[in-house]
Amino acid sequence: MLIYNLDIKFSFGELGISYKKGNMDIKRDITGGFDLEKNPPELDINLELPRIEKIDLKAPFSEIGLADMPTLSRQWFYESKDLTWQAVERIVKEGDELGAIEKGVSISELAEFNAFPEKDYNVDLIPKSSPEIYFQEGKVSASLKEGFVRVNINPFPVDISYEYGEVKTYLQKPPYIKITPVKVGEHVDLKI
């Protein structure tokens, strides 16, 4: 029996690709431009300032002794009434002290006490109350007229040219396979 070996030679095929990029060209004419129309807003403001209607200074003036005559006469009446009662109280107290001779109070001591009375000094701020102010509030009224901006664009002529891209494939090298039988020997004995 004859035995053969196979000698196999092969090669893969190769594809070739050729391509061309597409191209787009845009031409436009912008010399037409645009029209602009504008109207500014208008703001109208009416302003009424606050007004002082009356300033009442009676309370502060009366505290510093500058009140009107009816108020001063009332104030002096009550002050004189208080001073009178204080004087009556002092005279009664002195009479009681003189009546109690056994306590050793003399007329000369009372005369000295009345001639040089002790005085009490206080520091205070006047007036204590603030003036009453009557006023009328101010007013602000505003009116707005809206403005606007209008833009009219003239149409631009646009010229677009486009070249399509292209892709081509081809067989650059064809595939092949070559099988060749090669004799190894002429006779071979086989035992099974």
Contacts in CASP RR format, 6 or more apart in sequence:
PFRMAT RR
TARGET T0000
AUTHOR 0000-0000-0000
METHOD contacts of the structure
MODEL  1
MLIYNLDIKFSFGELGISYKKGNMDIKRDITGGFDLEKNPPELDINLELP
RIEKIDLKAPFSEIGLADMPTLSRQWFYESKDLTWQAVERIVKEGDELGA
IEKGVSISELAEFNAFPEKDYNVDLIPKSSPEIYFQEGKVSASLKEGFVR
VNINPFPVDISYEYGEVKTYLQKPPYIKITPVKVGEHVDLKI
1 187 0 8 1.000
1 188 0 8 1.000
1 190 0 8 1.000
2 183 0 8 1.000
2 185 0 8 1.000
2 186 0 8 1.000
2 187 0 8 1.000
3 183 0 8 1.000
3 184 0 8 1.000
3 185 0 8 1.000
3 188 0 8 1.000
4 181 0 8 1.000
4 182 0 8 1.000
4 183 0 8 1.000
4 184 0 8 1.000
5 181 0 8 1.000
5 182 0 8 1.000
5 184 0 8 1.000
6 179 0 8 1.000
6 180 0 8 1.000
6 181 0 8 1.000
6 182 0 8 1.000
7 179 0 8 1.000
7 180 0 8 1.000
7 181 0 8 1.000
7 182 0 8 1.000
8 177 0 8 1.000
8 178 0 8 1.000
8 179 0 8 1.000
8 180 0 8 1.000
9 177 0 8 1.000
9 178 0 8 1.000
9 180 0 8 1.000
10 175 0 8 1.000
10 176 0 8 1.000
10 177 0 8 1.000
10 178 0 8 1.000
11 173 0 8 1.000
11 175 0 8 1.000
11 176 0 8 1.000
12 175 0 8 1.000
13 171 0 8 1.000
13 172 0 8 1.000
13 173 0 8 1.000
13 174 0 8 1.000
13 175 0 8 1.000
14 171 0 8 1.000
14 172 0 8 1.000
14 173 0 8 1.000
15 169 0 8 1.000
15 170 0 8 1.000
15 171 0 8 1.000
15 172 0 8 1.000
16 169 0 8 1.000
16 170 0 8 1.000
16 171 0 8 1.000
16 172 0 8 1.000
17 167 0 8 1.000
17 168 0 8 1.000
17 169 0 8 1.000
18 167 0 8 1.000
18 168 0 8 1.000
18 170 0 8 1.000
19 165 0 8 1.000
19 166 0 8 1.000
19 167 0 8 1.000
19 168 0 8 1.000
20 165 0 8 1.000
20 166 0 8 1.000
21 165 0 8 1.000
22 162 0 8 1.000
22 163 0 8 1.000
22 164 0 8 1.000
22 165 0 8 1.000
22 166 0 8 1.000
23 162 0 8 1.000
23 163 0 8 1.000
23 165 0 8 1.000
24 160 0 8 1.000
24 161 0 8 1.000
24 162 0 8 1.000
24 163 0 8 1.000
25 160 0 8 1.000
25 161 0 8 1.000
25 162 0 8 1.000
26 158 0 8 1.000
26 159 0 8 1.000
26 160 0 8 1.000
27 158 0 8 1.000
27 159 0 8 1.000
27 160 0 8 1.000
27 161 0 8 1.000
28 156 0 8 1.000
28 157 0 8 1.000
28 158 0 8 1.000
28 159 0 8 1.000
29 156 0 8 1.000
29 157 0 8 1.000
30 156 0 8 1.000
32 154 0 8 1.000
32 156 0 8 1.000
33 153 0 8 1.000
33 154 0 8 1.000
33 156 0 8 1.000
34 151 0 8 1.000
34 152 0 8 1.000
34 153 0 8 1.000
34 154 0 8 1.000
35 151 0 8 1.000
35 152 0 8 1.000
35 154 0 8 1.000
36 149 0 8 1.000
36 150 0 8 1.000
36 151 0 8 1.000
36 152 0 8 1.000
37 149 0 8 1.000
37 150 0 8 1.000
37 151 0 8 1.000
37 152 0 8 1.000
38 147 0 8 1.000
38 148 0 8 1.000
38 149 0 8 1.000
38 150 0 8 1.000
39 147 0 8 1.000
39 148 0 8 1.000
39 149 0 8 1.000
40 147 0 8 1.000
41 144 0 8 1.000
41 145 0 8 1.000
41 146 0 8 1.000
41 147 0 8 1.000
42 144 0 8 1.000
42 145 0 8 1.000
42 147 0 8 1.000
43 142 0 8 1.000
43 143 0 8 1.000
43 144 0 8 1.000
43 145 0 8 1.000
44 142 0 8 1.000
44 143 0 8 1.000
44 144 0 8 1.000
44 145 0 8 1.000
45 140 0 8 1.000
45 141 0 8 1.000
45 142 0 8 1.000
46 139 0 8 1.000
46 140 0 8 1.000
46 141 0 8 1.000
46 142 0 8 1.000
47 139 0 8 1.000
47 140 0 8 1.000
48 138 0 8 1.000
48 139 0 8 1.000
48 140 0 8 1.000
49 138 0 8 1.000
50 135 0 8 1.000
50 136 0 8 1.000
50 137 0 8 1.000
50 138 0 8 1.000
51 135 0 8 1.000
51 136 0 8 1.000
51 138 0 8 1.000
52 133 0 8 1.000
52 134 0 8 1.000
52 135 0 8 1.000
53 134 0 8 1.000
53 135 0 8 1.000
53 136 0 8 1.000
54 133 0 8 1.000
54 134 0 8 1.000
55 131 0 8 1.000
55 132 0 8 1.000
55 133 0 8 1.000
55 134 0 8 1.000
56 131 0 8 1.000
56 132 0 8 1.000
56 133 0 8 1.000
56 134 0 8 1.000
57 131 0 8 1.000
58 67 0 8 1.000
58 68 0 8 1.000
58 71 0 8 1.000
59 127 0 8 1.000
59 129 0 8 1.000
59 131 0 8 1.000
59 132 0 8 1.000
60 127 0 8 1.000
60 129 0 8 1.000
60 130 0 8 1.000
60 131 0 8 1.000
61 67 0 8 1.000
61 127 0 8 1.000
62 71 0 8 1.000
62 72 0 8 1.000
62 75 0 8 1.000
63 126 0 8 1.000
63 127 0 8 1.000
63 128 0 8 1.000
63 129 0 8 1.000
64 126 0 8 1.000
64 127 0 8 1.000
65 72 0 8 1.000
67 75 0 8 1.000
94 110 0 8 1.000
97 103 0 8 1.000
97 105 0 8 1.000
97 110 0 8 1.000
98 105 0 8 1.000
98 107 0 8 1.000
98 110 0 8 1.000
END
